[in-house]
Amino acid sequence: TALGLLAELKKSDTKPTAITYSAAISACEKGGSEYTHTALGLLAELKKSDTKPTAITYSAAISACEKGGSEYTHTALGLLA
């Protein structure tokens, strides 16, 4: 899975990129509402790293919020700001 591959990269000497995180966040979005919190956690993790999120990363996170339902509306709007 994308999350498994990301975990493996973190264990190795290979630093995950924004593309790697975007793919994992997108996979969470496709998994539905039960993975929305995980997607947002990955975005937060990426923001804490030296790597900057891209427009694609934010798009995937916003899509994950949409799948999460109305409780994530404000979070999605915050990502647009």
C-alpha positions in Angstrom: 0.0 0.0 0.0 1.0 3.6 -0.4 1.1 4.1 3.4 3.3 1.0 3.7 5.7 2.2 1.1 5.9 5.6 2.9 6.7 3.8 6.2 9.4 1.8 4.5 11.0 5.0 3.0 11.0 6.6 6.5 12.9 3.6 7.9 15.5 3.7 5.1 18.0 6.3 4.2 15.7 7.6 1.5 13.9 10.8 2.4 10.2 10.9 1.3 9.4 13.7 -1.2 6.3 15.9 -1.6 5.3 13.6 -4.4 5.6 10.6 -2.1 3.4 12.3 0.6 0.9 13.4 -2.1 0.5 9.9 -3.3 0.0 8.6 0.3 -2.6 11.4 1.0 -4.3 10.6 -2.3 -4.5 7.0 -1.3 -6.1 8.0 2.0 -8.6 10.0 0.1 -9.5 7.1 -2.1 -9.9 5.0 1.1 -12.8 7.1 2.2 -13.8 8.9 5.4 -12.0 6.5 7.7 -8.7 7.7 6.4 -9.3 11.5 6.4 -7.6 11.9 9.8 -4.6 9.9 8.5 -4.4 12.1 5.4 -4.3 15.2 7.5 -1.7 13.7 9.8 0.5 13.1 6.8 0.1 16.7 5.6 1.0 17.9 9.1 4.0 15.6 9.1 5.1 16.9 5.7 4.8 20.5 6.8 7.1 19.8 9.8 9.8 18.4 7.5 12.2 20.3 5.3 10.0 19.5 2.3 7.2 21.9 1.3 3.8 20.6 0.2 2.8 21.3 -3.4 -0.5 22.3 -4.9 -1.1 18.6 -5.6 -0.5 17.8 -2.0 -3.1 20.4 -0.9 -5.5 19.2 -3.5 -5.3 15.6 -2.3 -5.8 16.8 1.3 -8.8 18.9 0.4 -10.3 15.9 -1.4 -9.7 13.8 1.7 -11.6 16.4 3.7 -14.5 16.2 1.3 -14.6 12.5 1.8 -14.5 13.0 5.5 -17.8 14.9 5.5 -19.1 18.1 7.0 -16.9 17.9 10.1 -13.9 18.6 7.9 -15.4 21.6 6.1 -13.5 24.2 8.1 -10.3 22.2 7.8 -10.6 22.1 4.0 -11.3 25.9 3.9 -8.2 26.5 6.1 -6.1 24.6 3.6 -7.2 27.0 0.9 -6.0 30.1 2.8 
